[in-house]
Amino acid sequence: MHIPDGYLSPQTYLPLYGVTITILAVAARKVKKTLRSRHVPLLALGAAFSFVIMMFNVPVPGGTSGHAVGAVIVAILLGPWAACVAVSIAIIIQAFLFGDGGLTAIGANCFNMAIVMPFVGYYSYKIIAGNSSLTSARRCIAGAVAGYLALNVAAFYTAIQFGIQPLLATGADGHPLYAPYPLAVAIPAMTLGHLLVFGFVEALVTALVISYVQKRDPELLLLHLGNSVEKEGTIRKLWLGLAMLAILSPIGIILPAAFKSKDAWGEWDAASLQRMLGYVPSGIRKIAGLWQAPFPDYTVGGGEGSGIILQSLAYIGSALIGIAAIFLFIRLWSRYFAEKEPK
């Protein structure tokens, strides 16, 4: 669901940048009113969880691959405004360090995954969970439904952004300048995989984390209300769980390779587009190389093209670098936006 550089026209990505920056500015102010310095590790944990869970690519046999985002569980635990901030930071780190999503498309990617998803997921969860007890199975069901719904709404928004490009800009030869497929192709192609597969992955991730929290520290489900104090050691256990996910992250490259899955829909490189279309849209050709990420495709140490063991180690290294970068970013950010604890 990460839109690369060159797929969106300026008529699309500039307004989305404006909308996203405005909403994130509001989110930062709202988070400042509720976030305390002791909650900063949880915000970093939420952003890092979203980053790592997006590395777990799930293949559709003989087709494409996709992933969960984790935005809904972050919204459930920290609130939708904090989730906006956390997931946006994860997306920005992905774009700059790993080339996952384009720089011109950061506004669009944040809008789809860090704004649409948290709010759709949070309020869906609230409606379904109602006033049920913190340990009720109803909350797991609510989280699963919210995760499924939110991911599919985000995929639909992404499909619209892809699909309107042929309407906005075409060349003298009649070829689209940016994303080449119209709405009639983009919407079913983008949404079908999420409706049938990836939405259920998001649902499962959300439900499993809620179940884990219910067993370990159900009071965390009230954290977004500002009246919860987490148990001693809970955060450390959650960080250990995240470290385990980072170690398991090579599953995100092993499974797609085993199923011979192609690139995620809408994330093709120029060579793939040339094979598919017989041409490369000029906007993609000109802008695709705008930014050379230091660790492209999560290949720390040049893991790309090497054996599966080296690729896996490179993937784990990328996960750890991403987690460290997110933690550092949020620590620096929190100096200005986190309220100090009263003495």
N, C-alpha and C positions, 0 to 999 in steps of 0.2 A: 504494500500500500504506500510505499515511499516513492513519491513522484521524483524522477530525476531531472537534472537540468535539461532545458530544451524542449520539454514536453508541454509546457504551458506558455502561452503568449503573454507579453507584458500587460495586455488588457485583462488578463486573469490573475497573474501572480502579484501585480502591484496592488490592486484593491484588496486581495487576500492578505498581503503584508500589512496593509493599513488596518484592516479589521482585527487581525491577530495581535498586532502591537497594542492597539487600543484595549482589547480585552485582557491581554496580559498585564498591562499597566493597572487596570482595575483589579485584577487578581492579586498583583503584588501589594496593592494598598490594603485589600481585604485580608490577605494572609498576614500582613504586618500587624493587624489589629488582634489576631487570634494566635499567631505563632509565637511560642516562647522559646528561649534559647535551648531548653531541654528537649524540645521537639525537633530541633534541626536534624539530628541523626535519623529520625523517622522520615523526614522529608527527603533526605539524601537516600535513605533506603528505598523509598517509593520510586524515586527517579531511577536508581540503579536496578531495581527489580524490573521496571518497564524496559530499560535498556537490554538487560540480559534475556528477558522472556522473548523479546523481538528477534533474538539470535536463533531461536528454535524454529527453523523453517520446517513446515509440515508439507510433504508432497501429496499431490493428487496423482495417482499412478498414471503414467503416460501423458501427464499434462503439466501443470504449473505447480508452484509452491506458494505458501503464504505462512502467516504467523499470527499469534495472539499479540496484544499490545500491553495488557496489564493495566490500562488506564482506569478501568472500572473499579478494581479492588483498591487502587490508590485513592480514588474518589470516595469510596465507601469508608475507608479508614481515616482519611485526612480531610475529606470534604472536596467538593468539585473545584473550588478556586485553588486550593493547594495542589490538586491534581493537575490543573492547567499548568502551573509553574513547573512541577516535577517532571511531567511527561515532555513538556517543551524543552527543558534542559537536556533530557535524554535524546530528543530528536536533533537538537543543535549539535551535541557531541557526536552523534552518529554522522551527521553531514560533514562536519569539519575534520574529524579525525579519520573516519572510515569510508567516506564517500557514499554512505547509504542515504540516498535522498539528496537532491540538488540544493545548492545555496539559493538559487532563485526561487526554489519551491519550498523553502523553509516555512514561509507564511502559510502556504496551502497545507503542507504536511502537519504543521502545528494546529491549524484550524480543524482538520479532519480528525486527527488522533488525540490531540491534547485539549481541545475545546468541545467539539461535538461529542466525543465519546464519554468524557467524564460527566457532562451534564445529563446526557440521555441515560447513561448507566446509573448515576446517583439517584435521580428522581424516579426512575423505574424501580430501583431497589427499595426506595423509601415507600413507594405506593404498595408494593407487593409484601414487603416485610411488615409494614404497619407497626403495631405496638407489641409484636411478639417478643417473647423473652430473648435475652441475648444468646442463649444456648439452643434456641428452637431450630429445628430442621427447616422451618419455613424461611429462615434467613439464608440458608445455603441455596434453597430453590430460588429465592428472590435474586441472589447474586448471580446464579447461573442464567436466569432469564434476562437479567439486566446486561450481563456481559454479552450474551448472544445478540440481543437487540442493538446494543450500542455499537458493536463492531460492524453489524450489517448496515446501520444508518451511516456510519463513517465511510464504509465501502461505497454506498450509494452516492454520497457527496463526491467522493473521489472519481467515480465513474462519470458523473455530470461534468466535472472539471476536465476530464479527458475528452468526453464526447462533444463538448461545445467548441473545441479547437478548430475543426474543419469549417465551422460556421464563421469563425472570427478572422481567420487568416489563411489565404491560399495564394500560391505563386502564379506567375503568368502561365505556367504549364497546367494549372488546375490542381496540382498536388497540394495537400495541406502543408503549411510551414512548420507545424508543431505536431502534437499527438495526431496520428493519421486516421483513427477510427471514429466514425460518427456515433451519436447517442444510441442508435439502433444496435450497434455492435458493442459499444463500450459498457452500457448498462448491464446487459445479460452476461457478458464475458467477465466483468468485474464482480458482479454480485453473486453469480451462481456458486462459485467456489466458497464464498463466505457463508452463503445460506446453507450449503450442504456439508461443509467441512470446517472451515476456519472459525466460524461462529461458535461451533460446538467446542472447539479448543479453548476459545476465550471463556465460554461458559464453564468448562471444566476447571480451568486455572482459577477463576474467580471463586467458584464453589469450594475448591480444595483449600484455598488460603483462608476463606471464612471458617471452614471446618477446623483448620489448624488453630486459628486464633480463638475459636470457641473453646477448644480443649486447653490451650495454654494460658490465655489471658483474655476472656470475653469482654472485659472492660475496654479493650482497645476499640471495640465497635462503637464506643461512645466518644472516641477521641476527637472526632470532627466537631463535637458539640462544645469542646473546650473544658469538659468537666470530668475528665478521666485521668487517672494516674496509673501508668503502666507498672506492672510488677518488676521488681529488681531482677535483672538477668534476661528479661524478655527480649530487649533490643539485641543483646549479644547473641541470643539463640536465632533471632531472625537474620542477623548478619551471617551467622554460620550456615544457615539454610541457603542464603544467597550465594555464599562461596561454593556450596555444593552444586548449585545450579550452574555456576560459571564453569566448574569442572566437567559438568555433563553437557555443556553447550555444544561440543562437536557433534552431538546428535543432529544438530541443525544443518550440518553439511553431509553427514554420513547417510541419513535417510534419503534426502533428495538424490544423492548420487546413486544409491541402491535402486531407486525407482526410476532413474534416468529422467528426472523431472527437468523441465525447461525453466527459464527465468520466470519470476513472478510476472503476471500479466501487467503490461504497462511499464516494465522496468528493463526493456531490451536495450542492448548496446547498438552502436551503429552497424556493426557487422551483421547482427541478427536482423535488424530492420532491412538491410540490403537484401538478405536472403528471403525475407517474408514478403517485401513489397516490390523489390526490384529497384528501389531508390531509397535514399535517406532524406527525410524532410530537412530543408535547409536550416531551419531554426535549431533542430537537434544537432545537425552537423557543425554549426557555428558555436553553440553554447555548451555542448556536452563536455568539452574539456576545460570548462571555465575554471575548475578548481581541481588540483591534484592533491588528493588526501594523502597524508603521510603513511597511513596503513590501509590502502584500498582493499575493499571486500574482506576486511578483518584478517589481513595476512601480515601479521607482525613477523618480521624477520624473513620475509619472502617465502611464506608457506605455500603460496599459490603455485600449482603445477608440480609440487613435490608429492611424496608418498602420503598416505592417509594419516600416518602417525605424526609427521611433521605438520601437516595441515591442521590436525587436531590440536597440537601444541600451540600453533600460531593462533588458532581460534580462541583457545583458553587464554593465551596472552592478551589478545585483543579485549576479551571480556574483562580481564583484570585491569587493563589500562583504562578502559571505559569507566569501570566502577570508580577507580582512583580519580579520574578526571572529574566525574560527576560529584564525588564527595568534596574535592577541592573547590570546585565551582560553587557549590552550595554553601560551603563554609565561608567563602569570601562574600557571597551574596548575603548571607545571614547577618553579617556585621552591620549591614545597613537596614535590613528588613525584618529582623527578628527582635521582638521585645525582650529586654533583659528581665530575668526573674527578680521579683521584688525581694529585697533583703529583710 
